Amino acid sequence: FEKLPQYSQEKEPHPKPGEIFLEIGQLLAKQGQYARALGHVHRASSAYRRLNDPTGICKSLRNLGVIYIELGEFEDAEIAYGEAIEIAQNSRNHILYADLNNNLGAIKNMKGDWQGALQCYQVSREVYEKQGEVRKSAYTLNNIGITLSERGQYDDALVNFIDALKVAESIKDAPLSLILNINLTDLYLKRGEVLEASRYCQNAFVYLSTEKLRN
C-alpha cells in the first residue's frame, strides 16, 4: 500500500488516494503505531474532503474514533463520531448513520454514560428496522440488553435479549445466537434463576460444538 501513492505520482493520479491512506492507517493501528496511523487517516480525510465524498469522510472519521478509543481519548472519539453522524444524516446515508450511532453508543458505554448509550442504540435500532436491516437490528437489541443488564434492569434486558434471539434463530445467525445464549445465561444467573441459566448455557455449548464457532 505504501508503494501505491509514489507509483501514482510517477505515473498518473490514483482515483482512490483516500482509500489507500485508510488501509495504511488501519494496518498501522493494528500494529500499535497509533501516531503514524492517525497521520495517514488524517491524510485520507483530507483526500475525501477534497473530493467532497461524504461516505469517505465518514469512514475516515470512524477510523479516527477507533484509534482514539485505543488511546483512551474518548472525548476526541466522540467528537469524530459526532461529525461523522452529522455528515451521514445530511447525505441521507441511513445505514451508515445507524452504524455510527451504534459505535457512539459503545463509546458512551465505555465512559459510563449508559443513558446516552441507550439513546444512541435506540436511534440506530429504529433506522435499521425502517431500512429492513433485520440482522443489524438484532445486534443492536443485544447491545441494549447488555446495557440494561449492567444497570440492573433485568426484566427490560430480558425482553431485548429474547427478541434478538428470536430474530437470530429465524435468520440462522449462529454467532449472534451464541452470544445471546451466553448473555441470557449471565442474566439468569444475576436473577438467581439457575435452571434457566443452565438451559441457555447448554444451548451455548451446542452452538459451539455443532456450528464450530470460536468465542
C-alpha positions in Angstrom: 0.0 0.0 0.0 2.8 2.4 0.8 4.2 2.0 -2.7 0.9 3.0 -4.3 1.0 6.7 -3.6 4.5 7.0 -5.0 3.6 5.0 -8.1 0.5 7.2 -8.6 2.6 10.3 -8.5 5.1 8.9 -11.0 2.5 7.5 -13.4 -0.9 9.0 -13.1 -3.2 10.2 -10.3 -4.7 7.3 -8.5 -8.5 7.6 -8.2 -8.7 6.4 -4.6 -5.9 8.1 -2.6 -8.2 8.3 0.5 -8.8 4.5 0.4 -5.0 3.8 0.2 -4.3 6.1 3.2 -7.1 4.5 5.2 -5.8 1.0 4.5 -2.3 2.0 5.7 -3.8 3.7 8.8 -5.8 0.6 9.7 -2.7 -1.6 9.4 -0.6 0.7 11.4 -3.2 0.9 14.1 -3.3 -2.9 14.3 0.4 -2.8 14.9 0.0 -0.3 17.7 1.7 2.5 15.7 -1.1 5.0 16.6 0.7 8.2 15.9 1.6 7.1 12.3 -1.9 5.7 11.9 -3.5 9.0 12.9 -1.4 10.8 10.3 -2.5 8.5 7.5 -6.1 8.6 8.5 -6.0 12.4 8.6 -4.5 12.3 5.1 -7.4 10.1 4.0 -9.9 12.5 5.5 -8.2 15.4 3.6 -8.4 13.5 0.3 -12.0 12.6 0.7 -12.8 16.2 1.7 -11.2 17.5 -1.5 -13.4 15.0 -3.5 -16.4 16.1 -1.4 -17.1 12.4 -0.7 -19.3 12.2 2.4 -19.1 8.4 2.7 -15.3 8.6 2.6 -15.2 11.4 5.1 -17.4 9.3 7.5 -15.1 6.3 7.1 -12.1 8.4 7.9 -13.8 9.9 11.0 -14.9 6.5 12.1 -11.3 5.2 11.9 -10.1 8.2 13.8 -12.6 7.3 16.5 -11.4 3.8 16.7 -7.8 4.9 17.2 -8.8 7.5 19.8 -10.6 4.8 21.7 -7.5 2.6 21.7 -5.6 5.6 23.1 -8.2 6.2 25.7 -9.1 9.6 24.2 -12.9 9.1 24.5 -13.7 12.8 24.1 -11.9 13.0 20.8 -13.5 9.8 19.7 -17.0 11.3 20.5 -16.1 14.4 18.5 -15.1 12.4 15.5 -18.2 10.2 15.6 -20.4 13.3 16.2 -19.1 14.9 13.0 -19.5 11.7 11.0 -23.1 11.2 12.2 -24.0 14.7 11.1 -22.4 14.1 7.7 -24.2 10.8 7.3 -27.5 12.3 8.3 -27.1 15.2 5.9 -26.2 12.9 3.0 -29.1 10.6 3.8 -26.9 7.6 4.2 -29.3 5.9 6.6 -27.4 2.7 7.3 -24.1 4.4 7.9 -25.9 6.9 10.2 -27.3 4.0 12.2 -23.9 2.2 12.2 -22.2 5.3 13.6 -24.8 5.8 16.3 -24.2 2.2 17.3 -20.5 2.9 17.6 -21.1 6.1 19.5 -23.3 4.1 21.9 -20.4 1.7 22.6 -18.2 4.7 23.4 -20.7 6.2 25.8 -21.0 2.8 27.5 -17.2 2.8 28.0 -17.5 6.3 29.6 -20.2 5.1 31.9 -22.9 7.2 30.2 -25.5 4.4 29.9 -28.4 6.7 29.2 -26.5 8.3 26.3 -25.6 4.8 25.1 -29.2 3.7 25.2 -30.3 6.8 23.2 -27.8 6.1 20.5 -28.8 2.4 20.3 -32.5 3.3 20.1 -31.8 5.7 17.2 -29.8 3.0 15.5 -32.4 0.3 16.0 -35.2 2.4 14.7 -33.3 3.2 11.5 -32.3 -0.4 11.0 -36.0 -1.5 11.3 -37.2 1.1 8.8 -34.5 0.1 6.4 -35.2 -3.7 6.8 -31.8 -4.4 8.3 -33.1 -7.3 10.4 -29.7 -8.7 11.4 -28.2 -5.3 12.5 -31.4 -4.5 14.4 -31.0 -7.8 16.3 -27.3 -7.0 17.2 -28.5 -3.6 18.4 -31.2 -5.2 20.6 -28.3 -7.3 22.1 -26.4 -4.1 22.8 -29.4 -2.6 24.5 -29.9 -5.7 26.6 -26.3 -5.7 27.8 -26.6 -2.0 28.8 -29.8 -2.6 30.7 -28.4 -5.8 32.4 -25.4 -3.9 33.6 -27.7 -1.3 35.2 -29.7 -4.0 37.0 -32.8 -3.6 34.8 -33.1 -7.3 34.3 -36.7 -7.5 33.1 -36.2 -5.0 30.3 -32.9 -6.6 29.4 -34.6 -10.0 29.2 -37.1 -8.7 26.7 -34.4 -7.3 24.4 -32.3 -10.5 24.6 -35.3 -12.7 23.8 -36.4 -10.6 20.9 -32.9 -10.5 19.5 -32.6 -14.3 19.9 -35.8 -14.9 18.0 -34.5 -12.9 15.1 -31.1 -14.5 15.2 -32.6 -18.0 15.1 -35.0 -17.1 12.4 -32.2 -15.9 10.1 -29.8 -18.7 11.3 -27.2 -16.3 12.6 -25.2 -18.8 14.7 -22.6 -16.3 16.1 -25.3 -13.9 17.3 -27.4 -16.8 18.7 -24.3 -18.0 20.6 -23.6 -14.5 22.0 -27.3 -14.2 23.1 -27.4 -17.5 24.8 -24.2 -16.6 26.7 -25.8 -13.2 27.7 -29.0 -14.9 28.7 -27.1 -17.3 30.9 -25.4 -14.4 32.6 -28.7 -12.6 33.0 -30.5 -15.5 34.6 -27.6 -16.1 37.0 -27.9 -12.4 38.1 -31.6 -13.1 38.7 -30.8 -16.2 40.7 -32.7 -18.4 38.2 -30.1 -21.2 37.9 -32.2 -23.7 35.9 -32.9 -21.2 33.2 -29.3 -20.2 33.2 -28.3 -23.8 32.8 -30.6 -24.2 29.8 -29.1 -21.3 27.9 -25.6 -22.3 28.9 -26.3 -25.8 27.4 -27.6 -24.0 24.2 -24.4 -22.1 24.0 -22.4 -25.4 24.2 -24.5 -26.8 21.4 -23.7 -23.8 19.2 -20.0 -24.1 20.0 -19.9 -27.8 19.1 -22.3 -28.1 16.2 -21.5 -24.8 14.4 -17.8 -25.0 15.1 -17.8 -21.4 16.4 -15.0 -19.9 18.5 -15.8 -17.4 21.2 
